């Protein structure tokens, strides 16, 4: 069981609202709130005290533009002092409009240039395997539009061929992709040998079951669907 917190899910809206200055990404950021909360509250084996533990689980925020929800969850879970949220987008703030792993405790990668996170996740697991570390889980949070990037197609294929069971990808499907895929997002991963699950992106229990269900010998893709009327 991961760490508990006195700050609960209802408090995230208050934390989120303390950040101003990047309103164009507010909806895209809000679409990740439930996924991030379920992961940090109930799934990931990581805590502020274990940031340097090589056996910690890792969340790679590939969907790094507009990271307000990510910062709110990190503050709720004690990785960040909530005071830092008030300086968001100001000069000298450690909380940039893209997370910086050097400045933000709990950020595993510097992100925001879409299409890189999944390849980094694959590389992270291969590095862990080389160290005989087979327990840490690596979760990569993607936006559906990122799947237009060719680097992700290569990473999807490689992870499936190698059977990277430690790898979980969660794709926020808010209908922002340009091209789409025959059969949908889940099918794009399934044809490469991934276990796939599609659930509502606001349904905490369904997300928890999707993240914790068995998928032996295969990487896991969870598609979290966000309907347009669920933006708030």
N, C-alpha and C positions, 0 to 999 in steps of 0.2 A: 504494500500500500504506500502511495506517495504521501508527501507532507500534507497536513491539513492547514487551514487558514481560518482566522476569524472573519475575514472579509469574504462575503458570499457573492454569488452570481448577480443578485440585484444591485450590488454596489458598483458593478462595472460601468453602468450608464453614467453614474456620477464621475467616475474616473475618466471615462471617455470624453465627457463634456468639458473637462478641464483643458483639453488640447484644441487649439484654434489655429487657423492659418493654412489649412490644406483641405478646404471644404470640397474640392472637386473629387477627392478620393474618399470622402466620408462614407459613402454608400458601399464602395468596394471593401473598405476596412470593416464596416459593420457586418458585412456578410460572413466574416470569419469568427465573430465573437463566440458563438456556441461551440464551434469546433475547438478553438483554442482553450476555452474553459474546460471542456470535457477532458482534453488531453492533459492539461496541467493539474486539474483537480482530481482525476481518477485513473489516468492511464500511465503517464510518463513517470519513470523512476528517476526523478531529478529534483534537486532542491537548491536553494541559495547556498547551502553549506557544502554542496558537492559539485561546484562548478568546475573544479579541476580533477574530479574523480574520473579516471579513464573508463570505468565501468558504468558511468551514468548513461541514461537514455538521452537522445539528442533530437531536438526539433529544429529543422532547417527551414526558415521562412523564405522560400523562394518568391512567394507573393509579397515582396518587400516594399512595394510602393504604397504609401498611405498606411503606415504600421500602427495606427492609433490603438486598435484593439489589442495588438500584440503588447504594446507598452502598458496598456491598462491591466492586462492579465499579469504581466510581470510585476507590476506594482502591487496588485492584489495578493500575489503569492510571495512577496517579500524580496524579490530579486532587485527591485528598484525602490528608492524612496519616492513616494508619491509626489513630493514637492517638485521633483524634476519634471513632472508632467506640465507644470505651469510655464516652463520655459520653452516648451515645444515650438519649433520653427524660429526661435530667436537666435541671434548671434551668440556663439559660445555654448549653446546647449549641447549636451552629449547625445540628445535624442534627435537625430536627424530625420529628414523625410524618407530616408532609407536607413535601416539599422546598420550600425558599425560594430562589428564584433569586438573591436578594441575598446570601445567606449561604453557599450551597453552590456551590463552583466546579464548573462543568460542568452545573449544572441550568439549563436554558433557560427554564423557566416555573415559577412557583409553582403547585402542583397538589394535588389531593386532593379537590376538589369535583368529583365525576365529571360528565362530559358536556361539558367545556370544551376539552379538548386538541385534538380534531380541528378544531374551528372556528379555534383559534389556529394550527394547522398550515396550514390553508388561507390564513389571513391572512398568515402568515409568507412563504409562497411568492408571494403576490400582491405583497407588499412587495419581495421579492427581484427579481421580474420588473420592477417599476417602476424598479429600479436597474440593469436589464439584467444581472442576475446569474442565469444560467440553469444553472449547474453545481451549486451546493449542493443537497444532498439533505436533505429534511425527513422524518424518520421519527417517527410518532406511535404510542406504545404504549398500547393500550386494553385494558380488561377486557371480557369478553363482556357483563357486566351493564350496562356503560355504554351499550350500544346501545339500551337501553330509553329513553334520554333523547332528547327531540325535537330538541335542538340538533344531535345527531349525524346524525339523518336529513336535516336541512337541509344539513349540511356534506358528507355523502356525495353528495347530489344535485348540489350546486354543483360539487364537485371533478370529478365525472364529466362534467358539461356543459362545464366549462372545459378538460378534458383536462390536468389538472395532473400531468404526467409526473414532476416532481420529488418528488411526494408518495408516501410509502409508509406504509400503516397496517398494524401487526401487532396482531392481536386474540388475546389469551390466552383460549382457550376451555376453561375448567375447569368448565363446566356450572353456572355460578352465575347465569345470566340468568333472569329471572322469566317472561318471555313467550315468547321464542324467535321464529323467523322461518320462514315456509314455505320449505322447500328448504334451510334452514340459513344460517349466517352468510355464507358465500361468495356465495350466491345473492343475499343482500340487497345486496351491493356490485355484483355482476355486472349486475343489472338496471339499474343506474345508469351502466354503461359502464366499470366498473373491470376491470382484469386481476386475476384471483384465483388463489391457490394455497393449498392446504390440506396441512399437513405435521404430523408429530409434534413437539410442543413441546420434546421432549428430544433430538431428533435433530439434532446440530450440523451435519452435512453437508447434510441436507435443508433446514435453515433457511438455510444459506449459499447453496445453489443457488436457493432461492426468492427470497432478497433480491437476488441478483445477475443473475438472468435478465432478458432484455430485455422491456420493455413499452412500446414506442414510442407516444407520443401519448395514453397513458392512465395514470391513477394506479394504484398497485398495492396490493392487500390480501393480506396473508399471514395465514392463520388457523393459529395454533399450538395444536394440540389437546393438552391435558393430561388424561390419564386419572387417575381417583381413586387408583389404586394406585401412581401415580408421584409422589405428593405429597412424599415424602422426597427 
